[in-house]
Protein backbone atom coordinates (compact mmCIF):
# COMPACT_ATOMS: atom_id res chain seq x y z
CA UNK A 1 0.00 0.00 0.00
CA UNK A 2 2.73 2.43 0.97
CA UNK A 3 4.67 1.77 -2.23
CA UNK A 4 1.52 2.19 -4.33
CA UNK A 5 0.66 5.44 -2.60
CA UNK A 6 4.18 6.84 -2.91
CA UNK A 7 4.22 5.89 -6.61
CA UNK A 8 1.27 8.18 -7.35
CA UNK A 9 2.19 11.10 -9.55
CA UNK A 10 1.43 14.53 -8.13
CA UNK A 11 -1.50 14.87 -10.55
CA UNK A 12 -2.93 11.44 -9.58
CA UNK A 13 -2.56 12.24 -5.88
CA UNK A 14 -4.14 15.68 -6.32
CA UNK A 15 -7.10 14.40 -8.38
CA UNK A 16 -7.80 11.53 -5.98
CA UNK A 17 -7.49 13.83 -2.97
CA UNK A 18 -9.83 16.38 -4.49
CA UNK A 19 -12.55 13.80 -5.13
CA UNK A 20 -12.18 12.20 -1.69
CA UNK A 21 -12.44 15.60 -0.01
CA UNK A 22 -15.54 16.44 -2.03
CA UNK A 23 -17.09 13.16 -0.91
CA UNK A 24 -16.30 13.93 2.72
CA UNK A 25 -17.72 17.43 2.41
CA UNK A 26 -20.99 15.90 1.14
CA UNK A 27 -21.52 13.99 4.40
CA UNK A 28 -24.36 15.10 6.65
CA UNK A 29 -22.02 14.37 9.59
CA UNK A 30 -19.61 17.00 8.22
CA UNK A 31 -22.36 19.56 7.64
CA UNK A 32 -23.65 19.11 11.21
CA UNK A 33 -20.20 19.28 12.83
CA UNK A 34 -19.26 22.48 14.65
CA UNK A 35 -15.73 21.20 15.37
CA UNK A 36 -13.69 18.82 13.23
CA UNK A 37 -10.33 17.14 13.68
CA UNK A 38 -8.20 16.77 10.55
CA UNK A 39 -4.70 15.45 9.88
CA UNK A 40 -1.73 16.74 7.89
CA UNK A 41 -1.05 14.34 5.02
CA UNK A 42 2.30 12.57 4.80
CA UNK A 43 3.69 10.33 2.09
CA UNK A 44 0.81 11.07 -0.30
CA UNK A 45 -1.97 10.38 2.15
CA UNK A 46 -5.22 11.93 0.96
CA UNK A 47 -4.96 15.69 1.29
CA UNK A 48 -7.23 17.60 3.70
CA UNK A 49 -6.52 21.22 2.66
CA UNK A 50 -9.88 21.72 0.92
CA UNK A 51 -11.71 20.37 3.96
CA UNK A 52 -9.82 22.87 6.12
CA UNK A 53 -10.76 25.74 3.81
CA UNK A 54 -14.40 24.66 3.70
CA UNK A 55 -14.52 24.28 7.48
CA UNK A 56 -13.19 27.79 8.05
CA UNK A 57 -15.61 29.23 5.50
CA UNK A 58 -18.45 27.49 7.36
CA UNK A 59 -17.29 28.85 10.73
CA UNK A 60 -16.24 25.47 12.11
CA UNK A 61 -13.46 25.01 14.66
CA UNK A 62 -10.59 22.86 13.37
CA UNK A 63 -8.24 20.72 15.45
CA UNK A 64 -5.05 19.00 14.28
CA UNK A 65 -3.12 16.24 16.01
CA UNK A 66 0.35 16.66 17.46
CA UNK A 67 2.56 13.94 18.90
CA UNK A 68 3.67 14.76 22.43
CA UNK A 69 5.97 12.05 23.72
CA UNK A 70 4.07 8.83 23.18
CA UNK A 71 0.64 10.42 22.95
CA UNK A 72 -1.47 12.26 20.42
CA UNK A 73 -3.11 15.55 21.40
CA UNK A 74 -5.38 17.89 19.47
CA UNK A 75 -4.76 21.61 19.11
CA UNK A 76 -6.90 24.22 17.43
CA UNK A 77 -5.55 25.96 14.33
CA UNK A 78 -6.59 29.13 12.57
CA UNK A 79 -4.91 28.19 9.28
CA UNK A 80 -2.16 26.15 7.67
CA UNK A 81 0.35 28.74 8.87
CA UNK A 82 -0.22 27.39 12.41
CA UNK A 83 1.39 24.11 11.37
CA UNK A 84 5.12 23.37 11.51
CA UNK A 85 7.17 20.25 10.91
CA UNK A 86 6.90 18.03 13.95
CA UNK A 87 7.21 14.38 14.84
CA UNK A 88 8.02 12.06 11.95
CA UNK A 89 8.30 15.08 9.62
CA UNK A 90 4.53 15.65 9.67
CA UNK A 91 3.06 19.14 9.93
CA UNK A 92 1.59 19.68 13.40
CA UNK A 93 0.21 22.61 15.39
CA UNK A 94 2.97 24.64 16.95
CA UNK A 95 4.24 23.16 20.23
CA UNK A 96 2.55 25.84 22.29
CA UNK A 97 -1.17 26.06 22.70
CA UNK A 98 -4.06 24.50 24.49
CA UNK A 99 -4.60 20.76 24.16
CA UNK A 100 -8.17 19.80 23.30
CA UNK A 101 -9.92 16.53 24.09
CA UNK A 102 -11.27 14.35 21.30
CA UNK A 103 -14.68 14.86 22.91
CA UNK A 104 -14.73 18.38 21.47
CA UNK A 105 -14.64 17.15 17.87
CA UNK A 106 -17.94 16.26 16.22
CA UNK A 107 -16.06 14.64 13.34
CA UNK A 108 -12.59 13.08 13.48
CA UNK A 109 -10.89 12.40 10.15
CA UNK A 110 -8.34 9.61 10.46
CA UNK A 111 -5.60 8.63 7.98
CA UNK A 112 -4.40 5.10 7.41
CA UNK A 113 -2.31 2.81 5.27
CA UNK A 114 -5.27 0.52 4.55
CA UNK A 115 -8.92 0.18 5.52
CA UNK A 116 -11.47 -2.61 5.21
CA UNK A 117 -15.25 -2.47 4.79
CA UNK A 118 -15.72 -3.31 8.50
CA UNK A 119 -14.06 -0.03 9.49
CA UNK A 120 -10.73 -1.50 10.59
CA UNK A 121 -7.57 0.31 9.65
CA UNK A 122 -3.86 -0.22 9.50
CA UNK A 123 -1.79 2.78 10.47
CA UNK A 124 1.96 3.08 10.65
CA UNK A 125 2.11 0.70 13.61
CA UNK A 126 2.82 3.17 16.41
CA UNK A 127 -0.78 3.05 17.70
CA UNK A 128 -1.10 6.81 18.28
CA UNK A 129 -4.64 7.09 16.93
CA UNK A 130 -5.92 3.88 18.55
CA UNK A 131 -4.53 4.88 21.94
CA UNK A 132 -5.83 8.43 21.63
CA UNK A 133 -9.32 7.43 20.52
CA UNK A 134 -9.66 4.64 23.07
CA UNK A 135 -8.87 6.90 26.04
CA UNK A 136 -11.77 9.20 25.58
CA UNK A 137 -15.51 9.27 25.79
CA UNK A 138 -15.68 10.82 22.36
CA UNK A 139 -18.95 11.64 20.68
CA UNK A 140 -17.59 12.52 17.26
CA UNK A 141 -18.01 10.42 14.16
CA UNK A 142 -14.86 8.62 12.99
CA UNK A 143 -14.15 8.91 9.27
CA UNK A 144 -11.31 7.10 7.52
CA UNK A 145 -10.13 9.10 4.51
CA UNK A 146 -8.08 7.38 1.82
CA UNK A 147 -7.46 6.73 -1.86
CA UNK A 148 -9.79 4.03 -3.18
CA UNK A 149 -6.98 1.51 -3.72
CA UNK A 150 -6.32 1.61 0.05
CA UNK A 151 -9.70 0.00 0.69
CA UNK A 152 -9.00 -3.72 0.70
CA UNK A 153 -11.45 -6.48 -0.23
CA UNK A 154 -10.66 -8.78 2.70
CA UNK A 155 -10.67 -8.10 6.39
CA UNK A 156 -7.82 -6.52 8.30
CA UNK A 157 -6.85 -8.53 11.38
CA UNK A 158 -7.99 -6.52 14.38
CA UNK A 159 -7.24 -6.59 18.07
CA UNK A 160 -9.48 -5.55 20.94
CA UNK A 161 -7.83 -2.14 21.30
CA UNK A 162 -8.20 -1.28 17.60
CA UNK A 163 -10.77 1.46 16.98
CA UNK A 164 -13.12 1.03 14.03
CA UNK A 165 -14.14 3.81 11.68
CA UNK A 166 -17.84 4.57 11.21
CA UNK A 167 -17.44 5.82 7.65
CA UNK A 168 -14.76 5.21 5.01
CA UNK A 169 -14.46 7.94 2.38
CA UNK A 170 -12.43 7.50 -0.80
CA UNK A 171 -12.20 9.27 -4.12
CA UNK A 172 -14.75 6.83 -5.55
CA UNK A 173 -17.15 5.95 -2.73
CA UNK A 174 -18.51 6.45 0.73
CA UNK A 175 -18.95 3.35 2.87
CA UNK A 176 -21.03 3.46 6.02
CA UNK A 177 -19.82 0.68 8.26
CA UNK A 178 -22.49 -1.64 9.55
CA UNK A 179 -21.94 -2.46 13.22
N, C-alpha and C positions, 0 to 999 in steps of 0.2 A: 504494500500500500504506500509506504513512504517513498519508495523508488518511483512508483507510478505518479504520485503527487509531485515529487520534485522534477520529474521529466516533463511536466506540463509547460508549454510555452507561456510567455507572459500573456499573450492574447487568449489562449485557452483558459488559463487561470482567471483572467479578468472576466471573460464572458460567462464562465460557470459561476463565479462569485456573484456577478450581477444578477443572474437568474435566481440563484439560491436566496439572495437577499430580498429580491422582489417577492418570492414565495413566502419568506418569513414575514415580511411587512403586510402580507395579505391575511395573516392569521388574526382571528378575533382576539386571541389571547394577547397579541401584541397591541392591538388597538385599545384594549381595556387597561393595559399596564400603565401605571403612573411612574414606575421606576423599573428600569431594566438593567441587567448585568450582561455585559458583552466581554469579548476577549480580543486581544491583539493577535492577528494571525502570524504564524511562524511557518517557515518551510512550505509555503504555498497552501496553507490551510485556507478555507473559504474566508474571503475578506468580510469585514463588518463595517467598513467606513460609511457605506450608504445607510446602514441601519442607524449608526450614530447620528448622521446628519438628519435623517427623518425624525429620530427621537427628539433631538434638540428643537427642530421646527415645530414639533407637536407639544413642546413644553414638558417633556418627560425628564426625569432625573436619570443619569447614566452612571453606573458603577463599573469599574474595571478591576480585575484581580491583580494582586501583587504577591509575590512569594516572600514571606518573612520567616527566615529560618527554615523550618520544615512544614510551615503552614501557609495556606492561602488566605488572604484577606481581601476585602473589597473596599475600594476608595472611590469617591465621587470625582468625576472629571467634568470640566467645562468645555473641553475640546481636545483635539489630538495633540495640541501643544503641551498639555498636562502630562503627556506620556514621555518617558525616557527609557533608554535601554537598561533593563534590569536583569534578573536571574535568567540564565540560559539564553541570553541575548534577545529576550522578548521585551517589547515595549510594555511598560507598567506605569501606573501613576507614580508620581514623584514620591520619594521615601518619607516625606512629611505629609501629614494630613490625618483626618479622622478615619478610623477603620469603621466600616459598616457591616452589620450582620446580614447574612443571606436572607433573613426574614423580611428585610426591607424591599427586596426585589420581587416584583410581581411576575417577572419573566427572567429566567437565567439561561443564557445562550452558552452552550458548552461545546468546545472543539473535541476532536477525537481523530484517531488514526483509522478506525473502522467502527461501524455500527451494524447492528442486526435489526430485523423487523420487530423484535421483542423489546427493543429499547436499550439493550446492552451496548456498551462501548468499550473499545480498547483505547487507552491513552498512551502516554509515553512510558508508563510503568512506574512512575514515582508515586502515584496515588493521591496527588494534591486535591483534585476535584472530588474524588470519592470521600476522602477524609473530611474535607470542608463541608460537603453537602450532607454527610451523615451526622455531623455534630450539631445540627441546627433543627429547629422546628420550623422549617421554611414553609411558606405558603405558595411561593412562586412556581409557575409552570417551568419544567425543564425541557429545553429544546436542544437537540443535537443538530448542529449545522455542518454540512459536509458536501463534497462533490459526490455526484451520484455513484461513481465507481467505488466509493468508500462504503457503500451500503452492501453488505455481503448477503448471499442467498441463504447460507446456513445459519447456525446459531453460535454466537460467541460464548465460550465457556465462562460462566460467571460464578463468583463467590458470594457469600452472604453479605459482605460489606460493600459490594458493587452497587452503585446507584443507577437505576434505570431511567432513561429519558421517557417523557410522556409523548413527545412529538419528535420525529426526525424530518428535517427539511433539507432537500437537495436542490440542485439546479433543475431537476426534472419532475420532482414529486414531493408531496407532503404525506407522511405516514403518521397516523394517530395510533399509538400503541394500545392494544387491547390488554387490559390487566385482568 
